[in-house]
Every structure is written in structure tokens, then in C-alpha cells.
């Protein structure tokens, strides 16, 4: 089993910044895909950014130019730096770790609220 623990959510004014962190522990082999998803109120969960193995990061269009994802493979951590936040970024943010089909894990979620 794998456990994901997130931290760093909160309330911020529009234009501000937040940094989300996620630490993975447990039975992790190789360098899995790690990333962040979010679920805005009343909407479906959506990808924000992810890093596949040691490859480059991919971002949702809404995150490009404002968010930066990074990871420490030795520590199994992934971080999402969010700048220039907008009210529409308000959502519950979830850390995700994907090893293979049937072996995918989610964090408990952390609330990010951006006030206008």
C-alpha cells in the first residue's frame, strides 16, 4: 500500500501564491507518475499538472505559466507552486501517484480558496 499526505492549502487573495506539498510512503517501486488534480465546487476532478517518471512536466492549460510542479524522487515528494492565483482556482486539490492500471493512489485532498 501507498500513503499520500498533502499539506499547504489555505485561503489566499487573488494574485497571491500557495505551495502544495505531497509526501508518498509505502510500497513504491521505480519512479511512478506523480501529479496534482483538483475538483472545483460542483465540477469533476481535473488534472492540474503531473510528471511522468523522470520526464518533463505536463500542465493543464489553466495552469500553464502560473503553476510549477516539481518532485524529489529520492524522497518521493511532489510540490506544486501556484502563483497569480485566481478565484477560479478554488478547489480541493488532490495529490496523485500512478504506478500502473489498478495501482493508483490519492491523497485526502487539501482545500485551496482564492478570494476576489
DRENPA-3360 file (N, C-alpha, C; in nm, 2 decimals, always signed):
BEGIN
1 = XXXXXXXX = +0.08/-0.12/+0.00/+0.00/+0.00/+0.00/+0.09/+0.13/+0.00 ~ +0.03/+0.23/-0.05/+0.09/+0.36/-0.06/+0.01/+0.46/+0.01 ~ +0.07/+0.55/+0.09/+0.00/+0.66/+0.16/+0.05/+0.79/+0.10 ~ -0.04/+0.89/+0.08/+0.00/+1.02/+0.03/-0.05/+1.12/+0.14 ~ +0.04/+1.21/+0.18/+0.00/+1.31/+0.28/+0.03/+1.45/+0.22 ~ -0.08/+1.53/+0.21/-0.07/+1.66/+0.15/-0.06/+1.77/+0.25 ~ -0.01/+1.88/+0.21/-0.01/+1.99/+0.30/+0.01/+2.12/+0.22 ~ -0.03/+2.23/+0.28/-0.01/+2.36/+0.21/-0.13/+2.43/+0.16;
9 = XXXXXXXX = -0.25/+2.38/+0.17/-0.37/+2.45/+0.12/-0.40/+2.57/+0.21 ~ -0.50/+2.64/+0.17/-0.55/+2.75/+0.26/-0.62/+2.86/+0.18 ~ -0.64/+2.97/+0.24/-0.71/+3.08/+0.19/-0.61/+3.19/+0.15 ~ -0.63/+3.24/+0.03/-0.54/+3.34/-0.03/-0.62/+3.44/-0.11 ~ -0.57/+3.56/-0.12/-0.64/+3.66/-0.21/-0.59/+3.64/-0.35 ~ -0.68/+3.68/-0.44/-0.64/+3.67/-0.59/-0.51/+3.74/-0.61 ~ -0.42/+3.68/-0.69/-0.29/+3.73/-0.72/-0.18/+3.67/-0.63 ~ -0.23/+3.61/-0.52/-0.13/+3.55/-0.43/-0.08/+3.42/-0.47;
17 = XXXXXXXX = +0.00/+3.36/-0.38/+0.07/+3.23/-0.41/+0.04/+3.13/-0.29 ~ +0.04/+3.01/-0.33/+0.04/+2.90/-0.24/+0.13/+2.79/-0.29 ~ +0.18/+2.71/-0.19/+0.27/+2.60/-0.23/+0.21/+2.47/-0.17 ~ +0.18/+2.37/-0.25/+0.13/+2.25/-0.20/+0.24/+2.14/-0.21 ~ +0.24/+2.06/-0.10/+0.34/+1.95/-0.10/+0.27/+1.82/-0.07 ~ +0.33/+1.71/-0.12/+0.28/+1.58/-0.10/+0.39/+1.48/-0.08 ~ +0.38/+1.41/+0.02/+0.48/+1.31/+0.06/+0.42/+1.17/+0.04 ~ +0.49/+1.08/-0.03/+0.44/+0.94/-0.05/+0.53/+0.85/+0.03;
25 = XXXXXXXX = +0.46/+0.75/+0.09/+0.53/+0.65/+0.16/+0.46/+0.51/+0.14 ~ +0.54/+0.41/+0.17/+0.48/+0.27/+0.15/+0.56/+0.20/+0.04 ~ +0.49/+0.11/-0.03/+0.55/+0.02/-0.13/+0.55/+0.09/-0.26 ~ +0.66/+0.16/-0.28/+0.68/+0.24/-0.41/+0.80/+0.18/-0.47 ~ +0.78/+0.14/-0.60/+0.90/+0.08/-0.67/+0.91/+0.16/-0.80 ~ +1.04/+0.19/-0.84/+1.06/+0.26/-0.96/+1.03/+0.41/-0.93 ~ +1.00/+0.48/-1.04/+0.97/+0.62/-1.04/+0.83/+0.64/-1.10 ~ +0.73/+0.64/-1.02/+0.59/+0.64/-1.07/+0.56/+0.79/-1.12;
33 = XXXXXXXX = +0.45/+0.80/-1.19/+0.39/+0.93/-1.22/+0.33/+0.99/-1.09 ~ +0.37/+1.11/-1.07/+0.31/+1.19/-0.96/+0.26/+1.32/-1.01 ~ +0.15/+1.36/-0.95/+0.09/+1.48/-1.00/-0.02/+1.54/-0.91 ~ -0.08/+1.64/-0.96/-0.19/+1.71/-0.88/-0.32/+1.72/-0.97 ~ -0.43/+1.69/-0.90/-0.56/+1.71/-0.96/-0.64/+1.81/-0.87 ~ -0.75/+1.86/-0.93/-0.83/+1.94/-0.84/-0.98/+1.92/-0.88 ~ -1.06/+1.95/-0.78/-1.21/+1.94/-0.80/-1.27/+2.06/-0.75 ~ -1.31/+2.15/-0.85/-1.38/+2.27/-0.81/-1.52/+2.24/-0.76;
41 = XXXXXXXX = -1.58/+2.33/-0.68/-1.72/+2.30/-0.63/-1.82/+2.27/-0.75 ~ -1.89/+2.16/-0.73/-1.99/+2.12/-0.83/-1.93/+2.07/-0.97 ~ -1.80/+2.05/-0.97/-1.74/+2.01/-1.10/-1.67/+1.88/-1.08 ~ -1.62/+1.82/-1.19/-1.55/+1.69/-1.19/-1.40/+1.72/-1.16 ~ -1.34/+1.62/-1.11/-1.19/+1.63/-1.08/-1.12/+1.64/-1.22 ~ -1.02/+1.73/-1.22/-0.94/+1.75/-1.34/-0.79/+1.76/-1.31 ~ -0.71/+1.72/-1.41/-0.57/+1.73/-1.40/-0.52/+1.87/-1.39 ~ -0.43/+1.90/-1.30/-0.36/+2.03/-1.30/-0.22/+2.02/-1.36;
49 = XXXXXXXX = -0.14/+1.92/-1.31/-0.01/+1.90/-1.36/+0.04/+1.77/-1.31 ~ +0.14/+1.71/-1.39/+0.19/+1.58/-1.35/+0.33/+1.57/-1.41 ~ +0.41/+1.48/-1.35/+0.54/+1.44/-1.40/+0.54/+1.29/-1.42 ~ +0.57/+1.24/-1.54/+0.57/+1.10/-1.57/+0.72/+1.05/-1.55 ~ +0.74/+0.97/-1.45/+0.87/+0.92/-1.43/+0.97/+1.03/-1.41 ~ +1.08/+1.03/-1.49/+1.18/+1.13/-1.48/+1.16/+1.23/-1.60 ~ +1.05/+1.22/-1.67/+1.02/+1.30/-1.78/+0.99/+1.44/-1.74 ~ +0.95/+1.52/-1.84/+0.91/+1.66/-1.82/+0.77/+1.67/-1.77;
57 = XXXXXXXX = +0.74/+1.78/-1.72/+0.61/+1.81/-1.66/+0.51/+1.84/-1.77 ~ +0.38/+1.81/-1.74/+0.27/+1.85/-1.83/+0.17/+1.92/-1.75 ~ +0.11/+2.02/-1.81/+0.02/+2.11/-1.73/-0.11/+2.13/-1.81 ~ -0.22/+2.14/-1.73/-0.35/+2.19/-1.79/-0.33/+2.33/-1.84 ~ -0.40/+2.36/-1.94/-0.39/+2.50/-2.00/-0.41/+2.61/-1.89 ~ -0.50/+2.58/-1.80/-0.53/+2.68/-1.70/-0.42/+2.70/-1.60 ~ -0.32/+2.61/-1.60/-0.21/+2.61/-1.50/-0.08/+2.67/-1.57 ~ -0.08/+2.66/-1.70/+0.05/+2.70/-1.77/+0.08/+2.84/-1.74;
65 = XXXXXXXX = +0.21/+2.86/-1.71/+0.26/+3.00/-1.69/+0.24/+3.05/-1.55 ~ +0.16/+2.98/-1.47/+0.13/+3.02/-1.33/+0.17/+2.92/-1.23 ~ +0.16/+2.79/-1.26/+0.19/+2.68/-1.17/+0.32/+2.61/-1.21 ~ +0.39/+2.56/-1.11/+0.51/+2.48/-1.14/+0.51/+2.36/-1.05 ~ +0.53/+2.24/-1.12/+0.53/+2.12/-1.04/+0.68/+2.07/-1.04 ~ +0.71/+2.01/-0.93/+0.85/+1.96/-0.92/+0.84/+1.84/-0.83 ~ +0.94/+1.75/-0.83/+0.95/+1.63/-0.75/+1.09/+1.60/-0.70 ~ +1.09/+1.53/-0.59/+1.22/+1.48/-0.54/+1.20/+1.33/-0.54;
73 = XXXXXXXX = +1.26/+1.26/-0.64/+1.24/+1.12/-0.65/+1.30/+1.04/-0.53 ~ +1.41/+1.09/-0.48/+1.47/+1.02/-0.36/+1.38/+1.02/-0.24 ~ +1.30/+1.13/-0.23/+1.22/+1.14/-0.11/+1.07/+1.11/-0.14 ~ +1.04/+1.08/-0.27/+0.90/+1.05/-0.31/+0.81/+1.17/-0.27 ~ +0.85/+1.29/-0.30/+0.77/+1.40/-0.28/+0.74/+1.48/-0.41 ~ +0.62/+1.54/-0.41/+0.59/+1.63/-0.53/+0.53/+1.76/-0.47 ~ +0.57/+1.87/-0.54/+0.53/+2.00/-0.49/+0.47/+2.08/-0.61 ~ +0.37/+2.16/-0.57/+0.30/+2.24/-0.67/+0.31/+2.38/-0.62;
81 = XXXXXXXX = +0.39/+2.46/-0.69/+0.39/+2.61/-0.66/+0.29/+2.68/-0.75 ~ +0.20/+2.75/-0.68/+0.09/+2.82/-0.75/+0.10/+2.97/-0.73 ~ +0.12/+3.04/-0.84/+0.14/+3.18/-0.84/+0.02/+3.25/-0.92 ~ +0.00/+3.37/-0.89/-0.10/+3.45/-0.96/-0.24/+3.38/-0.95 ~ -0.27/+3.34/-0.84/-0.39/+3.26/-0.82/-0.52/+3.34/-0.85 ~ -0.62/+3.27/-0.90/-0.74/+3.34/-0.94/-0.86/+3.27/-0.86 ~ -0.97/+3.34/-0.85/-1.08/+3.28/-0.78/-1.12/+3.14/-0.84 ~ -1.11/+3.13/-0.97/-1.15/+3.01/-1.04/-1.05/+2.89/-1.01;
89 = XXXXXXXX = -0.94/+2.92/-0.94/-0.85/+2.81/-0.89/-0.90/+2.75/-0.76 ~ -1.01/+2.80/-0.71/-1.07/+2.75/-0.58/-1.11/+2.61/-0.61 ~ -1.06/+2.52/-0.53/-1.09/+2.37/-0.54/-1.03/+2.29/-0.43 ~ -1.07/+2.17/-0.42/-0.99/+2.07/-0.34/-0.89/+2.01/-0.43 ~ -0.76/+2.02/-0.39/-0.65/+1.97/-0.46/-0.61/+1.84/-0.41 ~ -0.59/+1.74/-0.50/-0.55/+1.61/-0.46/-0.42/+1.57/-0.52 ~ -0.33/+1.51/-0.44/-0.21/+1.45/-0.49/-0.24/+1.31/-0.55 ~ -0.17/+1.28/-0.65/-0.19/+1.15/-0.72/-0.06/+1.08/-0.75;
97 = XXXXXXXX = -0.06/+0.95/-0.73/+0.05/+0.87/-0.76/+0.00/+0.75/-0.84 ~ +0.06/+0.73/-0.96/+0.01/+0.63/-1.05/+0.13/+0.54/-1.09 ~ +0.12/+0.41/-1.06/+0.22/+0.31/-1.08/+0.18/+0.23/-1.21 ~ +0.06/+0.18/-1.21/+0.01/+0.11/-1.33/-0.14/+0.10/-1.31 ~ -0.21/+0.05/-1.41/-0.35/+0.03/-1.40/-0.38/-0.06/-1.28 ~ -0.47/-0.01/-1.20/-0.51/-0.09/-1.08/-0.42/-0.06/-0.96 ~ -0.32/+0.03/-0.98/-0.23/+0.07/-0.87/-0.21/+0.22/-0.88 ~ -0.32/+0.29/-0.83/-0.32/+0.43/-0.83/-0.37/+0.48/-0.70;
105 = XXXXXXXX = -0.31/+0.58/-0.65/-0.33/+0.63/-0.51/-0.36/+0.78/-0.51 ~ -0.45/+0.82/-0.41/-0.49/+0.96/-0.40/-0.46/+1.00/-0.25 ~ -0.43/+1.13/-0.24/-0.42/+1.19/-0.11/-0.56/+1.22/-0.06 ~ -0.57/+1.28/+0.06/-0.70/+1.31/+0.12/-0.76/+1.43/+0.07 ~ -0.68/+1.52/+0.00/-0.73/+1.64/-0.05/-0.70/+1.76/+0.04 ~ -0.67/+1.87/-0.02/-0.64/+1.99/+0.06/-0.72/+2.11/-0.01 ~ -0.79/+2.19/+0.07/-0.87/+2.29/+0.02/-0.78/+2.42/-0.01 ~ -0.81/+2.47/-0.13/-0.75/+2.60/-0.17/-0.86/+2.69/-0.21;
113 = XXXX = -0.87/+2.80/-0.14/-0.97/+2.90/-0.16/-0.90/+3.03/-0.20 ~ -0.94/+3.09/-0.31/-0.89/+3.21/-0.36/-1.00/+3.32/-0.36 ~ -0.99/+3.42/-0.28/-1.09/+3.52/-0.27/-1.06/+3.64/-0.37 ~ -1.17/+3.70/-0.41/-1.15/+3.80/-0.51/-1.14/+3.94/-0.45;
% end
